[in-house]
Amino acid sequence: MARGSDLEQDLHKLEADLRKLEAEYNMFFAGQLPRPPWETRAHVESTVKRLERAGAVSGTYAERFRLQTLQSRFATFVDLWDR
């Protein structure tokens, strides 16, 4: 389970992975990728779920807020991509 700075590092990695996923979807919708980036999306989704469990237990208020912000951003993107 992530604690303290480990959680902070995980959140930083999640932010980077979410930016990568957004870029891959933009490339897919622009016709540069032959299919949606399902693998990257599954990885980000599993990371969000894992951090959700870890952050609720061990995170500071700031870390939990940051995680909620990233969760919300991911959910918004998923809603947009699934249309």
Phi and psi in radians as a Rosetta constraint file:
Dihedral C 1 N 2 CA 2 C 2 CIRCULARHARMONIC -1.308 0.35
Dihedral N 2 CA 2 C 2 N 3 CIRCULARHARMONIC 2.417 0.35
Dihedral C 2 N 3 CA 3 C 3 CIRCULARHARMONIC -2.359 0.35
Dihedral N 3 CA 3 C 3 N 4 CIRCULARHARMONIC 2.570 0.35
Dihedral C 3 N 4 CA 4 C 4 CIRCULARHARMONIC 0.826 0.35
Dihedral N 4 CA 4 C 4 N 5 CIRCULARHARMONIC -2.095 0.35
Dihedral C 4 N 5 CA 5 C 5 CIRCULARHARMONIC -1.154 0.35
Dihedral N 5 CA 5 C 5 N 6 CIRCULARHARMONIC -0.463 0.35
Dihedral C 5 N 6 CA 6 C 6 CIRCULARHARMONIC -1.072 0.35
Dihedral N 6 CA 6 C 6 N 7 CIRCULARHARMONIC -0.755 0.35
Dihedral C 6 N 7 CA 7 C 7 CIRCULARHARMONIC -1.125 0.35
Dihedral N 7 CA 7 C 7 N 8 CIRCULARHARMONIC -0.718 0.35
Dihedral C 7 N 8 CA 8 C 8 CIRCULARHARMONIC -1.049 0.35
Dihedral N 8 CA 8 C 8 N 9 CIRCULARHARMONIC -0.758 0.35
Dihedral C 8 N 9 CA 9 C 9 CIRCULARHARMONIC -1.134 0.35
Dihedral N 9 CA 9 C 9 N 10 CIRCULARHARMONIC -0.719 0.35
Dihedral C 9 N 10 CA 10 C 10 CIRCULARHARMONIC -1.091 0.35
Dihedral N 10 CA 10 C 10 N 11 CIRCULARHARMONIC -0.690 0.35
Dihedral C 10 N 11 CA 11 C 11 CIRCULARHARMONIC -1.148 0.35
Dihedral N 11 CA 11 C 11 N 12 CIRCULARHARMONIC -0.705 0.35
Dihedral C 11 N 12 CA 12 C 12 CIRCULARHARMONIC -1.086 0.35
Dihedral N 12 CA 12 C 12 N 13 CIRCULARHARMONIC -0.763 0.35
Dihedral C 12 N 13 CA 13 C 13 CIRCULARHARMONIC -1.132 0.35
Dihedral N 13 CA 13 C 13 N 14 CIRCULARHARMONIC -0.700 0.35
Dihedral C 13 N 14 CA 14 C 14 CIRCULARHARMONIC -1.080 0.35
Dihedral N 14 CA 14 C 14 N 15 CIRCULARHARMONIC -0.726 0.35
Dihedral C 14 N 15 CA 15 C 15 CIRCULARHARMONIC -1.029 0.35
Dihedral N 15 CA 15 C 15 N 16 CIRCULARHARMONIC -0.783 0.35
Dihedral C 15 N 16 CA 16 C 16 CIRCULARHARMONIC -1.130 0.35
Dihedral N 16 CA 16 C 16 N 17 CIRCULARHARMONIC -0.750 0.35
Dihedral C 16 N 17 CA 17 C 17 CIRCULARHARMONIC -1.122 0.35
Dihedral N 17 CA 17 C 17 N 18 CIRCULARHARMONIC -0.654 0.35
Dihedral C 17 N 18 CA 18 C 18 CIRCULARHARMONIC -1.175 0.35
Dihedral N 18 CA 18 C 18 N 19 CIRCULARHARMONIC -0.690 0.35
Dihedral C 18 N 19 CA 19 C 19 CIRCULARHARMONIC -1.116 0.35
Dihedral N 19 CA 19 C 19 N 20 CIRCULARHARMONIC -0.721 0.35
Dihedral C 19 N 20 CA 20 C 20 CIRCULARHARMONIC -1.086 0.35
Dihedral N 20 CA 20 C 20 N 21 CIRCULARHARMONIC -0.783 0.35
Dihedral C 20 N 21 CA 21 C 21 CIRCULARHARMONIC -1.083 0.35
Dihedral N 21 CA 21 C 21 N 22 CIRCULARHARMONIC -0.755 0.35
Dihedral C 21 N 22 CA 22 C 22 CIRCULARHARMONIC -1.061 0.35
Dihedral N 22 CA 22 C 22 N 23 CIRCULARHARMONIC -0.749 0.35
Dihedral C 22 N 23 CA 23 C 23 CIRCULARHARMONIC -1.124 0.35
Dihedral N 23 CA 23 C 23 N 24 CIRCULARHARMONIC -0.714 0.35
Dihedral C 23 N 24 CA 24 C 24 CIRCULARHARMONIC -1.129 0.35
Dihedral N 24 CA 24 C 24 N 25 CIRCULARHARMONIC -0.695 0.35
Dihedral C 24 N 25 CA 25 C 25 CIRCULARHARMONIC -1.157 0.35
Dihedral N 25 CA 25 C 25 N 26 CIRCULARHARMONIC -0.689 0.35
Dihedral C 25 N 26 CA 26 C 26 CIRCULARHARMONIC -1.069 0.35
Dihedral N 26 CA 26 C 26 N 27 CIRCULARHARMONIC -0.706 0.35
Dihedral C 26 N 27 CA 27 C 27 CIRCULARHARMONIC -1.144 0.35
Dihedral N 27 CA 27 C 27 N 28 CIRCULARHARMONIC -0.695 0.35
Dihedral C 27 N 28 CA 28 C 28 CIRCULARHARMONIC -1.090 0.35
Dihedral N 28 CA 28 C 28 N 29 CIRCULARHARMONIC -0.824 0.35
Dihedral C 28 N 29 CA 29 C 29 CIRCULARHARMONIC -1.210 0.35
Dihedral N 29 CA 29 C 29 N 30 CIRCULARHARMONIC -0.390 0.35
Dihedral C 29 N 30 CA 30 C 30 CIRCULARHARMONIC -1.498 0.35
Dihedral N 30 CA 30 C 30 N 31 CIRCULARHARMONIC -0.044 0.35
Dihedral C 30 N 31 CA 31 C 31 CIRCULARHARMONIC 1.528 0.35
Dihedral N 31 CA 31 C 31 N 32 CIRCULARHARMONIC 0.164 0.35
Dihedral C 31 N 32 CA 32 C 32 CIRCULARHARMONIC -1.512 0.35
Dihedral N 32 CA 32 C 32 N 33 CIRCULARHARMONIC -0.310 0.35
Dihedral C 32 N 33 CA 33 C 33 CIRCULARHARMONIC -2.058 0.35
Dihedral N 33 CA 33 C 33 N 34 CIRCULARHARMONIC 2.450 0.35
Dihedral C 33 N 34 CA 34 C 34 CIRCULARHARMONIC -1.281 0.35
Dihedral N 34 CA 34 C 34 N 35 CIRCULARHARMONIC -0.386 0.35
Dihedral C 34 N 35 CA 35 C 35 CIRCULARHARMONIC -2.596 0.35
Dihedral N 35 CA 35 C 35 N 36 CIRCULARHARMONIC 2.821 0.35
Dihedral C 35 N 36 CA 36 C 36 CIRCULARHARMONIC -1.057 0.35
Dihedral N 36 CA 36 C 36 N 37 CIRCULARHARMONIC 2.663 0.35
Dihedral C 36 N 37 CA 37 C 37 CIRCULARHARMONIC -1.399 0.35
Dihedral N 37 CA 37 C 37 N 38 CIRCULARHARMONIC 1.208 0.35
Dihedral C 37 N 38 CA 38 C 38 CIRCULARHARMONIC -1.098 0.35
Dihedral N 38 CA 38 C 38 N 39 CIRCULARHARMONIC -0.676 0.35
Dihedral C 38 N 39 CA 39 C 39 CIRCULARHARMONIC -1.122 0.35
Dihedral N 39 CA 39 C 39 N 40 CIRCULARHARMONIC -0.804 0.35
Dihedral C 39 N 40 CA 40 C 40 CIRCULARHARMONIC -1.111 0.35
Dihedral N 40 CA 40 C 40 N 41 CIRCULARHARMONIC -0.714 0.35
Dihedral C 40 N 41 CA 41 C 41 CIRCULARHARMONIC -1.107 0.35
Dihedral N 41 CA 41 C 41 N 42 CIRCULARHARMONIC -0.748 0.35
Dihedral C 41 N 42 CA 42 C 42 CIRCULARHARMONIC -1.115 0.35
Dihedral N 42 CA 42 C 42 N 43 CIRCULARHARMONIC -0.684 0.35
Dihedral C 42 N 43 CA 43 C 43 CIRCULARHARMONIC -1.106 0.35
Dihedral N 43 CA 43 C 43 N 44 CIRCULARHARMONIC -0.819 0.35
Dihedral C 43 N 44 CA 44 C 44 CIRCULARHARMONIC -1.106 0.35
Dihedral N 44 CA 44 C 44 N 45 CIRCULARHARMONIC -0.739 0.35
Dihedral C 44 N 45 CA 45 C 45 CIRCULARHARMONIC -1.082 0.35
Dihedral N 45 CA 45 C 45 N 46 CIRCULARHARMONIC -0.755 0.35
Dihedral C 45 N 46 CA 46 C 46 CIRCULARHARMONIC -1.176 0.35
Dihedral N 46 CA 46 C 46 N 47 CIRCULARHARMONIC -0.629 0.35
Dihedral C 46 N 47 CA 47 C 47 CIRCULARHARMONIC -1.136 0.35
Dihedral N 47 CA 47 C 47 N 48 CIRCULARHARMONIC -0.753 0.35
Dihedral C 47 N 48 CA 48 C 48 CIRCULARHARMONIC -1.038 0.35
Dihedral N 48 CA 48 C 48 N 49 CIRCULARHARMONIC -0.788 0.35
Dihedral C 48 N 49 CA 49 C 49 CIRCULARHARMONIC -1.137 0.35
Dihedral N 49 CA 49 C 49 N 50 CIRCULARHARMONIC -0.722 0.35
Dihedral C 49 N 50 CA 50 C 50 CIRCULARHARMONIC -1.134 0.35
Dihedral N 50 CA 50 C 50 N 51 CIRCULARHARMONIC -0.783 0.35
Dihedral C 50 N 51 CA 51 C 51 CIRCULARHARMONIC -1.216 0.35
Dihedral N 51 CA 51 C 51 N 52 CIRCULARHARMONIC -0.526 0.35
Dihedral C 51 N 52 CA 52 C 52 CIRCULARHARMONIC -1.021 0.35
Dihedral N 52 CA 52 C 52 N 53 CIRCULARHARMONIC -0.794 0.35
Dihedral C 52 N 53 CA 53 C 53 CIRCULARHARMONIC -1.193 0.35
Dihedral N 53 CA 53 C 53 N 54 CIRCULARHARMONIC -0.776 0.35
Dihedral C 53 N 54 CA 54 C 54 CIRCULARHARMONIC -1.218 0.35
Dihedral N 54 CA 54 C 54 N 55 CIRCULARHARMONIC -0.758 0.35
Dihedral C 54 N 55 CA 55 C 55 CIRCULARHARMONIC -1.175 0.35
Dihedral N 55 CA 55 C 55 N 56 CIRCULARHARMONIC -0.575 0.35
Dihedral C 55 N 56 CA 56 C 56 CIRCULARHARMONIC -1.152 0.35
Dihedral N 56 CA 56 C 56 N 57 CIRCULARHARMONIC -0.482 0.35
Dihedral C 56 N 57 CA 57 C 57 CIRCULARHARMONIC -1.627 0.35
Dihedral N 57 CA 57 C 57 N 58 CIRCULARHARMONIC -0.827 0.35
Dihedral C 57 N 58 CA 58 C 58 CIRCULARHARMONIC -1.993 0.35
Dihedral N 58 CA 58 C 58 N 59 CIRCULARHARMONIC -0.111 0.35
Dihedral C 58 N 59 CA 59 C 59 CIRCULARHARMONIC -1.383 0.35
Dihedral N 59 CA 59 C 59 N 60 CIRCULARHARMONIC 2.665 0.35
Dihedral C 59 N 60 CA 60 C 60 CIRCULARHARMONIC -1.306 0.35
Dihedral N 60 CA 60 C 60 N 61 CIRCULARHARMONIC 3.015 0.35
Dihedral C 60 N 61 CA 61 C 61 CIRCULARHARMONIC -1.040 0.35
Dihedral N 61 CA 61 C 61 N 62 CIRCULARHARMONIC -0.771 0.35
Dihedral C 61 N 62 CA 62 C 62 CIRCULARHARMONIC -1.097 0.35
Dihedral N 62 CA 62 C 62 N 63 CIRCULARHARMONIC -0.718 0.35
Dihedral C 62 N 63 CA 63 C 63 CIRCULARHARMONIC -1.168 0.35
Dihedral N 63 CA 63 C 63 N 64 CIRCULARHARMONIC -0.717 0.35
Dihedral C 63 N 64 CA 64 C 64 CIRCULARHARMONIC -1.133 0.35
Dihedral N 64 CA 64 C 64 N 65 CIRCULARHARMONIC -0.680 0.35
Dihedral C 64 N 65 CA 65 C 65 CIRCULARHARMONIC -1.124 0.35
Dihedral N 65 CA 65 C 65 N 66 CIRCULARHARMONIC -0.771 0.35
Dihedral C 65 N 66 CA 66 C 66 CIRCULARHARMONIC -1.088 0.35
Dihedral N 66 CA 66 C 66 N 67 CIRCULARHARMONIC -0.731 0.35
Dihedral C 66 N 67 CA 67 C 67 CIRCULARHARMONIC -1.107 0.35
Dihedral N 67 CA 67 C 67 N 68 CIRCULARHARMONIC -0.764 0.35
Dihedral C 67 N 68 CA 68 C 68 CIRCULARHARMONIC -1.073 0.35
Dihedral N 68 CA 68 C 68 N 69 CIRCULARHARMONIC -0.670 0.35
Dihedral C 68 N 69 CA 69 C 69 CIRCULARHARMONIC -1.116 0.35
Dihedral N 69 CA 69 C 69 N 70 CIRCULARHARMONIC -0.773 0.35
Dihedral C 69 N 70 CA 70 C 70 CIRCULARHARMONIC -1.166 0.35
Dihedral N 70 CA 70 C 70 N 71 CIRCULARHARMONIC -0.676 0.35
Dihedral C 70 N 71 CA 71 C 71 CIRCULARHARMONIC -1.076 0.35
Dihedral N 71 CA 71 C 71 N 72 CIRCULARHARMONIC -0.768 0.35
Dihedral C 71 N 72 CA 72 C 72 CIRCULARHARMONIC -1.113 0.35
Dihedral N 72 CA 72 C 72 N 73 CIRCULARHARMONIC -0.742 0.35
Dihedral C 72 N 73 CA 73 C 73 CIRCULARHARMONIC -1.092 0.35
Dihedral N 73 CA 73 C 73 N 74 CIRCULARHARMONIC -0.779 0.35
Dihedral C 73 N 74 CA 74 C 74 CIRCULARHARMONIC -1.090 0.35
Dihedral N 74 CA 74 C 74 N 75 CIRCULARHARMONIC -0.785 0.35
Dihedral C 74 N 75 CA 75 C 75 CIRCULARHARMONIC -1.081 0.35
Dihedral N 75 CA 75 C 75 N 76 CIRCULARHARMONIC -0.669 0.35
Dihedral C 75 N 76 CA 76 C 76 CIRCULARHARMONIC -1.127 0.35
Dihedral N 76 CA 76 C 76 N 77 CIRCULARHARMONIC -0.793 0.35
Dihedral C 76 N 77 CA 77 C 77 CIRCULARHARMONIC -1.088 0.35
Dihedral N 77 CA 77 C 77 N 78 CIRCULARHARMONIC -0.783 0.35
Dihedral C 77 N 78 CA 78 C 78 CIRCULARHARMONIC -1.032 0.35
Dihedral N 78 CA 78 C 78 N 79 CIRCULARHARMONIC -0.752 0.35
Dihedral C 78 N 79 CA 79 C 79 CIRCULARHARMONIC -1.060 0.35
Dihedral N 79 CA 79 C 79 N 80 CIRCULARHARMONIC -0.751 0.35
Dihedral C 79 N 80 CA 80 C 80 CIRCULARHARMONIC -1.174 0.35
Dihedral N 80 CA 80 C 80 N 81 CIRCULARHARMONIC -0.803 0.35
Dihedral C 80 N 81 CA 81 C 81 CIRCULARHARMONIC -1.186 0.35
Dihedral N 81 CA 81 C 81 N 82 CIRCULARHARMONIC -0.544 0.35
Dihedral C 81 N 82 CA 82 C 82 CIRCULARHARMONIC -1.414 0.35
Dihedral N 82 CA 82 C 82 N 83 CIRCULARHARMONIC -0.065 0.35
